[in-house]
Amino acid sequence: MNLVRITKTFHFEMAHALHGYDGKCAQIHGHSYKLHVTIIGKPNIEDGNPKLGMVIDFGDLKRIVNAQIISKLDHAVLLSKHSGKVSAETTQLLQNTVYVDYQPTCENMVIDMAAKLKNELPSYVKLHSLKLEETASSYAEWFASDNNC
């Protein structure tokens, strides 16, 4: 049986700031992100199975990615825990602030996303790669093969 890779693309809006950075990205700014999630597996060959011919139902993949990533980051502000907490005066504007243990670069975000998705996928598929587009010309990629997964 042949292995097949399938990809689903997700869109979300998010702001972030890079604590201690020596350029414009030290300030809170936003992006329209595109996340491409590619999984690999064998198409289902069980006669009578409603998922016959599918590696995974795209709806199931969407549910997993939305639960683990999109619902938490869409229209959020992502900050390093080293940035300090938002002041009381700005709390109303930044109600959806997510603090992470890393510098929220595109590279670190895609690593974090891979860690969150790997364990949530069904056992019959594997996460193959992620591509996180931060702008139309800039992105970070994560591949399972590069990370001994």
SULDA-V548471 format. One record per residue. N is the residue number from 1. SS is DSSP state (a for helix, b for strand, c for the rest). PSI is psi in degrees with one decimal (* if undefined). NEAR is the number of other C-alpha atoms within 8 Angstrom. Layout:
n:N ss:SS psi:PSI near:NEAR
n:N ss:SS psi:PSI near:NEAR
This chain:
n:1 ss:c psi:137.1 near:3
n:2 ss:c psi:144.6 near:5
n:3 ss:b psi:144.2 near:8
n:4 ss:b psi:139.6 near:9
n:5 ss:b psi:134.4 near:9
n:6 ss:b psi:149.4 near:8
n:7 ss:b psi:138.1 near:8
n:8 ss:b psi:138.8 near:10
n:9 ss:b psi:137.2 near:8
n:10 ss:b psi:149.7 near:8
n:11 ss:b psi:138.5 near:8
n:12 ss:b psi:156.3 near:11
n:13 ss:b psi:133.3 near:12
n:14 ss:b psi:149.1 near:14
n:15 ss:b psi:156.2 near:12
n:16 ss:b psi:171.3 near:12
n:17 ss:c psi:147.1 near:12
n:18 ss:c psi:105.7 near:14
n:19 ss:c psi:126.4 near:10
n:20 ss:c psi:2.4 near:5
n:21 ss:c psi:150.4 near:7
n:22 ss:c psi:29.8 near:6
n:23 ss:c psi:-168.8 near:5
n:24 ss:a psi:-29.9 near:5
n:25 ss:a psi:0.1 near:10
n:26 ss:a psi:-21.0 near:11
n:27 ss:c psi:152.4 near:8
n:28 ss:c psi:128.8 near:10
n:29 ss:b psi:160.5 near:8
n:30 ss:b psi:163.8 near:8
n:31 ss:b psi:155.5 near:9
n:32 ss:b psi:99.5 near:10
n:33 ss:b psi:149.8 near:12
n:34 ss:b psi:126.6 near:12
n:35 ss:b psi:120.2 near:11
n:36 ss:b psi:118.2 near:11
n:37 ss:b psi:119.5 near:11
n:38 ss:b psi:126.0 near:12
n:39 ss:b psi:163.3 near:12
n:40 ss:b psi:141.2 near:13
n:41 ss:b psi:-176.8 near:11
n:42 ss:b psi:134.5 near:12
n:43 ss:c psi:142.2 near:12
n:44 ss:c psi:131.1 near:10
n:45 ss:c psi:11.3 near:6
n:46 ss:c psi:110.0 near:6
n:47 ss:c psi:137.3 near:5
n:48 ss:c psi:-12.0 near:5
n:49 ss:c psi:131.1 near:7
n:50 ss:c psi:-14.7 near:4
n:51 ss:c psi:18.1 near:8
n:52 ss:c psi:128.9 near:11
n:53 ss:c psi:-4.0 near:7
n:54 ss:c psi:142.1 near:9
n:55 ss:c psi:-47.8 near:12
n:56 ss:c psi:148.1 near:9
n:57 ss:c psi:126.7 near:8
n:58 ss:a psi:-32.0 near:7
n:59 ss:a psi:-37.7 near:6
n:60 ss:a psi:-42.4 near:8
n:61 ss:a psi:-41.9 near:11
n:62 ss:a psi:-44.0 near:9
n:63 ss:a psi:-43.8 near:8
n:64 ss:a psi:-48.0 near:11
n:65 ss:a psi:-40.7 near:10
n:66 ss:a psi:-43.1 near:9
n:67 ss:a psi:-40.6 near:9
n:68 ss:a psi:-27.4 near:10
n:69 ss:a psi:-62.6 near:10
n:70 ss:a psi:-47.0 near:11
n:71 ss:a psi:-24.7 near:8
n:72 ss:a psi:-27.9 near:8
n:73 ss:a psi:-22.1 near:13
n:74 ss:c psi:126.1 near:9
n:75 ss:c psi:31.9 near:9
n:76 ss:b psi:168.2 near:13
n:77 ss:b psi:122.4 near:13
n:78 ss:b psi:121.8 near:14
n:79 ss:b psi:150.0 near:15
n:80 ss:b psi:144.7 near:13
n:81 ss:a psi:-17.3 near:10
n:82 ss:a psi:-7.9 near:6
n:83 ss:a psi:-18.1 near:7
n:84 ss:c psi:159.3 near:5
n:85 ss:c psi:154.6 near:5
n:86 ss:c psi:136.6 near:7
n:87 ss:c psi:161.2 near:6
n:88 ss:a psi:-33.8 near:6
n:89 ss:a psi:-30.8 near:5
n:90 ss:a psi:0.6 near:8
n:91 ss:c psi:-41.3 near:9
n:92 ss:c psi:-40.0 near:7
n:93 ss:c psi:-29.9 near:5
n:94 ss:c psi:47.1 near:10
n:95 ss:c psi:-31.8 near:6
n:96 ss:c psi:65.5 near:7
n:97 ss:b psi:129.1 near:9
n:98 ss:b psi:124.3 near:9
n:99 ss:b psi:133.9 near:8
n:100 ss:b psi:162.6 near:10
n:101 ss:c psi:13.8 near:7
n:102 ss:c psi:166.4 near:7
n:103 ss:c psi:122.1 near:10
n:104 ss:c psi:60.0 near:14
n:105 ss:c psi:164.6 near:7
n:106 ss:a psi:-39.4 near:11
n:107 ss:a psi:-48.0 near:9
n:108 ss:a psi:-33.4 near:10
n:109 ss:a psi:-41.9 near:9
n:110 ss:a psi:-33.1 near:14
n:111 ss:a psi:-45.2 near:9
n:112 ss:a psi:-41.7 near:8
n:113 ss:a psi:-41.1 near:9
n:114 ss:a psi:-43.7 near:11
n:115 ss:a psi:-39.3 near:8
n:116 ss:a psi:-35.1 near:10
n:117 ss:a psi:-34.6 near:12
n:118 ss:a psi:-43.7 near:9
n:119 ss:c psi:-7.9 near:6
n:120 ss:c psi:-12.4 near:7
n:121 ss:c psi:149.8 near:11
n:122 ss:c psi:155.1 near:6
n:123 ss:c psi:-20.4 near:5
n:124 ss:c psi:0.9 near:6
n:125 ss:b psi:161.4 near:12
n:126 ss:b psi:148.0 near:11
n:127 ss:b psi:123.2 near:13
n:128 ss:b psi:-48.7 near:11
n:129 ss:b psi:160.5 near:11
n:130 ss:b psi:142.7 near:13
n:131 ss:b psi:120.1 near:13
n:132 ss:b psi:110.3 near:13
n:133 ss:b psi:120.0 near:13
n:134 ss:b psi:-36.0 near:12
n:135 ss:b psi:178.2 near:9
n:136 ss:c psi:-21.0 near:5
n:137 ss:c psi:7.9 near:6
n:138 ss:b psi:131.4 near:7
n:139 ss:b psi:164.1 near:10
n:140 ss:b psi:146.2 near:10
n:141 ss:b psi:146.8 near:10
n:142 ss:b psi:131.2 near:11
n:143 ss:b psi:134.3 near:9
n:144 ss:a psi:-39.9 near:10
n:145 ss:a psi:-27.3 near:7
n:146 ss:a psi:-14.8 near:7
n:147 ss:a psi:23.4 near:6
n:148 ss:c psi:40.7 near:5
n:149 ss:c psi:* near:5
